[in-house]
Amino acid sequence: MKYAKRLVAVFVLAVILINMAACTGAKSSVKFENWNDCNALTSLKEYVATVTDKNSKDFIPVEDRIAVFDMDGTLCGELFPEYIEYLLLAYRCLDDPNYEASDELKEVANLIRESGKEYKTPNVSDFDQVHGRAQAKAFAGLTQDEFITYVKNFLNMEAEGFEGLTYANSIYKPMIEVVAFLQDNDFTVYVVSGSDRMICRAVACETLNIPENQIIGMDVTMRASNQPKDKDNLHYQFNDNGKDILVRGDELWIKNLKMNKVFQIAQEIGKQPVLSFGNSSGDVSMHEYTITDNKYKAMAFMLIADDTERDYADMNETNKRKAQWEERGYTIISMKNDFKTIYGEGVKKVD
């Protein structure tokens, strides 16, 4: 009888401890060793502690803990002198000995190279669209696996403008900790980027432990390998001839920036996020969608490139952005002040 009573007592105590643990809020083994003490990190920790506490009025059920992250400039370096996907296209069209680009594609690639000499993107109207259409053409005919392999091989190259850094290792060390912290607290983390979805998969899936189906980005069309040019996807049956494979098409489907980010989140996630992380005007719509009329407590974070010692930054542009983001009520993450390290030890900016 005494033994039975002890078992009951142990069971009751275990239930109490489990319930207490469930109500105590944020949990994680992440130590944030790559961060300095700062308002942004404190705000994030306090937010997560509040929304994961079942006793809090701001508690968010696990199924609604959705966090969205931009990629370039938010999770990883935009790097020198331009976006990774721009550098990839320039390499493909101008340097790859196994690919002969058309004059049209070389023209776009040369625009990237020339503007990069001044650490700028090409001064061409709607260049996001111009680049997207060129990238679709430059990699048309590759399977998803072939394209991702190509991207990974490129990412293993030394990052221009740095010593001791490859493009593959250019994910910000402090942001790796943020993603892991949110995952430990049962947030579902999505990458929502203007870059090609497959590039994002190659960059982020393994390092950040984010599944492929939680990556949203720019999309090009997809076709069957034997599909005639004059037949669209509604008028062709995949593998009717028994020889089809799925390949990239040669047309841009959607450039995932600004309002398109909101559209893609609504389409692919089907829920309003509660956390949003970005770094540019292309992320404002995503932020506003997250914090506007949300039934849950929500926050938006903007990372600003203000570190000219360890990375590259246009401080005139950075200062303008910082003022705009603060006016909108976003929480600012300063690379200079908040990041103890950006890319890790042994990485040096080359002036």
C-alpha positions as CSV (number, residue, x, y, z in Angstrom):
1,M,0.0,0.0,0.0
2,K,2.8,2.4,0.9
3,Y,4.6,1.5,-2.3
4,A,1.4,2.3,-4.3
5,K,0.9,5.6,-2.5
6,R,4.5,6.5,-3.3
7,L,4.0,5.7,-7.0
8,V,0.9,7.9,-7.0
9,A,2.8,10.7,-5.3
10,V,5.6,10.4,-7.8
11,F,3.1,10.5,-10.7
12,V,1.3,13.5,-9.4
13,L,4.7,15.3,-8.9
14,A,5.7,14.5,-12.4
15,V,2.5,15.9,-13.8
16,I,2.9,19.1,-11.8
17,L,6.5,19.5,-13.0
18,I,5.4,18.9,-16.7
19,N,2.7,21.4,-16.4
20,M,5.0,23.9,-14.7
21,A,7.5,23.4,-17.5
22,A,4.8,24.0,-20.1
23,C,3.9,27.3,-18.5
24,T,7.3,28.8,-17.9
25,G,7.7,30.1,-21.4
26,A,10.9,30.2,-23.6
27,K,13.1,27.2,-23.5
28,S,16.3,26.6,-25.5
29,S,19.9,25.4,-25.3
30,V,21.0,28.3,-27.5
31,K,23.4,30.5,-25.5
32,F,23.5,33.4,-28.0
33,E,27.3,33.4,-27.9
34,N,27.5,35.4,-31.1
35,W,25.4,38.3,-29.8
36,N,26.2,41.3,-27.6
37,D,23.7,42.4,-25.0
38,C,21.3,44.5,-26.9
39,N,17.7,45.7,-27.1
40,A,16.9,43.5,-30.1
41,L,17.9,40.2,-28.5
42,T,16.3,41.1,-25.2
43,S,13.0,42.0,-27.0
44,L,13.0,38.8,-28.9
45,K,13.7,36.7,-25.7
46,E,11.0,38.5,-23.8
47,Y,8.5,38.1,-26.7
48,V,9.1,34.4,-27.0
49,A,8.9,33.9,-23.2
50,T,5.5,35.6,-23.2
51,V,3.9,33.9,-26.2
52,T,5.0,30.4,-25.1
53,D,3.7,30.8,-21.6
54,K,0.3,29.1,-21.3
55,N,-0.6,31.4,-18.4
56,S,0.0,34.6,-20.5
57,K,-2.8,36.5,-22.1
58,D,-0.4,36.6,-25.2
59,F,0.0,32.9,-25.4
60,I,0.2,31.6,-29.0
61,P,-0.6,27.9,-29.7
62,V,2.2,26.0,-31.4
63,E,0.4,25.6,-34.7
64,D,0.2,29.4,-35.0
65,R,3.8,30.2,-34.1
66,I,4.9,31.2,-37.6
67,A,8.1,33.1,-38.2
68,V,9.2,34.4,-41.6
69,F,12.7,35.5,-42.6
70,D,14.1,37.2,-45.7
71,M,17.4,35.6,-46.8
72,D,19.9,38.0,-48.4
73,G,21.0,40.7,-45.9
74,T,18.9,39.1,-43.2
75,L,20.1,35.6,-42.7
76,C,23.2,35.8,-44.9
77,G,25.5,38.3,-46.4
78,E,24.4,40.2,-49.5
79,L,28.2,40.2,-49.9
80,F,30.6,42.0,-52.1
81,P,29.8,43.5,-54.4
82,E,26.2,42.4,-55.0
83,Y,23.5,39.7,-54.2
84,I,24.6,36.1,-54.4
85,E,22.1,35.3,-57.1
86,Y,23.4,38.2,-59.2
87,L,27.0,36.9,-58.8
88,L,25.8,33.4,-59.7
89,L,24.2,34.7,-63.0
90,A,27.4,36.7,-63.9
91,Y,29.5,33.6,-63.3
92,R,27.2,31.4,-65.3
93,C,27.2,33.7,-68.3
94,L,30.7,35.1,-68.3
95,D,33.0,32.5,-66.6
96,D,31.5,29.0,-66.8
97,P,33.6,27.2,-69.5
98,N,30.8,24.7,-70.0
99,Y,28.1,27.2,-70.8
100,E,27.8,29.4,-73.8
101,A,25.5,32.3,-73.0
102,S,23.5,34.3,-75.6
103,D,24.5,37.9,-76.3
104,E,21.3,39.0,-74.4
105,L,22.4,37.1,-71.3
106,K,25.9,38.3,-71.5
107,E,24.6,41.9,-71.6
108,V,22.7,41.4,-68.3
109,A,25.7,39.7,-66.7
110,N,28.0,42.5,-67.8
111,L,25.6,45.0,-66.2
112,I,26.0,43.2,-63.0
113,R,29.8,43.1,-63.2
114,E,30.1,46.8,-64.1
115,S,27.7,48.0,-61.4
116,G,29.4,45.8,-58.9
117,K,32.6,47.8,-59.3
118,E,30.9,50.6,-57.5
119,Y,29.1,48.3,-55.0
120,K,25.8,49.0,-56.6
121,T,23.0,47.1,-58.4
122,P,22.5,48.0,-62.1
123,N,20.8,51.3,-62.7
124,V,18.2,49.7,-64.9
125,S,14.4,50.1,-64.6
126,D,12.9,47.0,-63.0
127,F,16.2,45.2,-62.8
128,D,14.7,42.6,-60.4
129,Q,12.5,41.5,-63.3
130,V,15.4,41.7,-65.9
131,H,17.6,39.6,-63.7
132,G,14.8,37.1,-63.0
133,R,14.0,36.6,-66.7
134,A,17.7,36.2,-67.5
135,Q,18.3,33.7,-64.7
136,A,15.3,31.6,-66.0
137,K,16.9,31.5,-69.4
138,A,20.4,30.8,-68.2
139,F,19.5,27.7,-66.3
140,A,16.6,26.4,-68.4
141,G,16.6,22.7,-68.9
142,L,18.3,21.7,-65.6
143,T,16.5,19.5,-63.2
144,Q,16.0,20.8,-59.6
145,D,18.8,18.6,-58.4
146,E,21.2,19.7,-61.1
147,F,20.5,23.3,-60.4
148,I,21.0,22.9,-56.7
149,T,24.2,21.0,-57.3
150,Y,25.4,23.8,-59.6
151,V,24.5,26.4,-57.0
152,K,26.3,24.5,-54.2
153,N,29.5,24.2,-56.3
154,F,29.3,28.0,-56.8
155,L,28.7,28.6,-53.1
156,N,31.9,26.7,-52.3
157,M,34.0,29.4,-54.0
158,E,35.8,32.0,-52.0
159,A,33.6,35.1,-51.4
160,E,34.9,38.1,-53.2
161,G,36.0,40.9,-50.9
162,F,36.8,38.6,-47.9
163,E,39.5,36.3,-46.7
164,G,38.6,33.0,-45.1
165,L,35.0,33.0,-46.3
166,T,33.1,31.0,-48.9
167,Y,29.6,32.0,-50.0
168,A,28.3,28.8,-48.4
169,N,29.5,29.9,-45.0
170,S,28.2,33.5,-45.3
171,I,25.1,32.9,-43.1
172,Y,25.3,35.3,-40.2
173,K,26.3,33.3,-37.1
174,P,24.0,35.3,-34.8
175,M,21.0,34.7,-37.0
176,I,21.7,30.9,-37.0
177,E,21.2,31.2,-33.2
178,V,17.9,33.1,-33.6
179,V,16.5,30.5,-36.0
180,A,17.5,27.6,-33.6
181,F,16.1,29.5,-30.6
182,L,12.7,29.9,-32.4
183,Q,12.7,26.2,-33.5
184,D,13.5,25.1,-29.9
185,N,10.3,27.0,-28.9
186,D,8.1,25.3,-31.5
187,F,8.1,28.1,-34.1
188,T,7.8,27.0,-37.7
189,V,10.4,29.0,-39.5
190,Y,10.0,29.9,-43.2
191,V,12.5,31.6,-45.5
192,V,10.6,34.1,-47.7
193,S,13.1,35.6,-50.1
194,G,13.3,37.5,-53.4
195,S,16.1,35.1,-54.5
196,D,15.4,31.9,-56.5
197,R,13.7,29.4,-54.3
198,M,16.2,26.7,-55.3
199,I,19.1,29.0,-54.4
200,C,17.6,29.5,-51.0
201,R,17.3,25.8,-50.5
202,A,20.9,25.4,-51.4
203,V,22.0,28.1,-48.9
204,A,19.7,27.6,-46.0
205,C,18.2,24.1,-45.6
206,E,21.2,22.3,-44.2
207,T,22.7,25.1,-42.1
208,L,19.5,26.3,-40.6
209,N,17.7,23.0,-40.4
210,I,14.7,24.3,-42.4
211,P,12.9,21.8,-44.6
212,E,12.6,22.4,-48.4
213,N,8.8,23.0,-48.1
214,Q,9.4,25.9,-45.8
215,I,11.5,27.8,-48.4
216,I,9.6,30.4,-50.5
217,G,11.3,32.5,-53.1
218,M,11.4,33.6,-56.7
219,D,10.1,31.0,-59.0
220,V,10.7,30.2,-62.7
221,T,8.4,28.0,-64.7
222,M,8.8,24.2,-64.7
223,R,8.3,21.9,-67.7
224,A,8.6,18.3,-68.8
225,S,11.8,17.7,-70.7
226,N,10.1,16.5,-73.9
227,Q,7.3,19.1,-73.7
228,P,6.9,21.0,-77.0
229,K,7.5,24.7,-76.9
230,D,4.0,25.4,-78.3
231,K,2.3,23.4,-75.5
232,D,1.7,24.9,-72.0
233,N,1.3,22.8,-68.9
234,L,-2.4,22.6,-69.3
235,H,-2.1,21.0,-72.7
236,Y,0.6,18.4,-72.0
237,Q,0.6,15.2,-70.0
238,F,3.8,14.5,-68.1
239,N,5.6,11.3,-69.1
240,D,3.1,10.3,-71.9
241,N,6.1,9.1,-73.8
242,G,7.7,7.4,-70.8
243,K,10.8,9.6,-71.0
244,D,10.0,12.8,-69.3
245,I,11.8,14.4,-66.4
246,L,11.0,17.7,-64.7
247,V,13.2,20.6,-65.7
248,R,13.4,24.3,-65.2
249,G,11.6,26.4,-67.8
250,D,13.0,29.6,-69.4
251,E,10.4,32.1,-68.1
252,L,10.2,33.9,-64.8
253,W,7.0,32.9,-62.8
254,I,7.1,35.3,-59.9
255,K,9.7,37.7,-58.3
256,N,9.0,37.3,-54.6
257,L,9.3,40.9,-53.4
258,K,7.1,43.5,-51.7
259,M,3.4,42.6,-52.1
260,N,4.3,39.3,-53.7
261,K,5.8,38.2,-50.4
262,V,2.4,38.7,-48.8
263,F,0.7,36.9,-51.6
264,Q,3.1,33.9,-51.4
265,I,2.8,33.7,-47.6
266,A,-1.0,33.6,-47.8
267,Q,-0.9,31.1,-50.6
268,E,1.8,28.7,-49.3
269,I,1.5,29.1,-45.5
270,G,-2.1,30.0,-45.2
271,K,-1.6,31.7,-41.8
272,Q,-0.5,35.2,-40.8
273,P,3.0,35.1,-39.3
274,V,3.6,36.5,-35.8
275,L,7.3,37.2,-36.3
276,S,9.0,38.8,-39.4
277,F,12.7,39.5,-40.0
278,G,14.0,41.5,-43.0
279,N,16.5,44.2,-44.0
280,S,15.1,46.2,-47.0
281,S,12.1,47.8,-48.6
282,G,11.3,44.5,-50.2
283,D,10.4,43.2,-46.8
284,V,8.2,46.0,-45.6
285,S,5.0,44.5,-47.0
286,M,5.8,41.2,-45.2
287,H,6.4,43.1,-42.0
288,E,3.2,45.1,-42.3
289,Y,1.2,41.9,-43.0
290,T,2.6,40.3,-39.9
291,I,1.9,43.2,-37.4
292,T,-1.3,44.6,-38.9
293,D,-4.6,43.4,-37.4
294,N,-2.9,40.2,-36.0
295,K,-5.0,38.3,-33.5
296,Y,-1.7,37.5,-31.7
297,K,1.1,39.6,-30.3
298,A,3.4,40.2,-33.3
299,M,6.8,41.8,-34.0
300,A,8.9,42.8,-36.9
301,F,12.7,43.1,-36.9
302,M,14.8,45.0,-39.4
303,L,18.6,44.2,-39.7
304,I,20.7,47.2,-40.8
305,A,24.1,46.9,-42.4
306,D,26.0,49.4,-40.4
307,D,29.3,47.6,-39.9
308,T,32.0,49.0,-42.2
309,E,34.9,47.2,-40.4
310,R,33.8,43.6,-40.7
311,D,31.4,43.9,-43.7
312,Y,30.4,46.3,-46.5
313,A,27.9,49.0,-46.0
314,D,26.6,52.2,-47.6
315,M,26.1,54.3,-44.4
316,N,24.1,57.0,-46.2
317,E,21.5,54.4,-47.3
318,T,21.7,52.6,-43.9
319,N,21.0,55.8,-42.0
320,K,18.0,56.6,-44.1
321,R,16.6,53.0,-43.7
322,K,17.2,53.0,-40.0
323,A,15.1,56.2,-39.6
324,Q,12.3,54.8,-41.8
325,W,12.2,51.5,-39.9
326,E,12.2,53.1,-36.5
327,E,9.3,55.4,-37.6
328,R,7.3,52.3,-38.6
329,G,7.9,50.7,-35.2
330,Y,10.2,47.9,-36.3
331,T,12.8,46.6,-33.8
332,I,16.3,47.4,-35.2
333,I,19.1,44.8,-35.3
334,S,22.5,46.5,-35.7
335,M,25.2,44.4,-37.2
336,K,27.9,46.7,-35.8
337,N,26.6,47.0,-32.2
338,D,24.5,43.8,-31.7
339,F,26.6,41.1,-33.5
340,K,29.7,39.9,-31.5
341,T,30.8,38.2,-34.8
342,I,29.2,38.2,-38.2
343,Y,30.7,35.3,-40.1
344,G,32.9,33.8,-37.4
345,E,36.5,33.9,-36.5
346,G,39.2,33.9,-39.2
347,V,37.0,35.9,-41.6
348,K,38.5,39.3,-42.7
349,K,37.1,42.0,-45.0
350,V,39.6,42.9,-47.8
351,D,39.6,46.6,-48.5
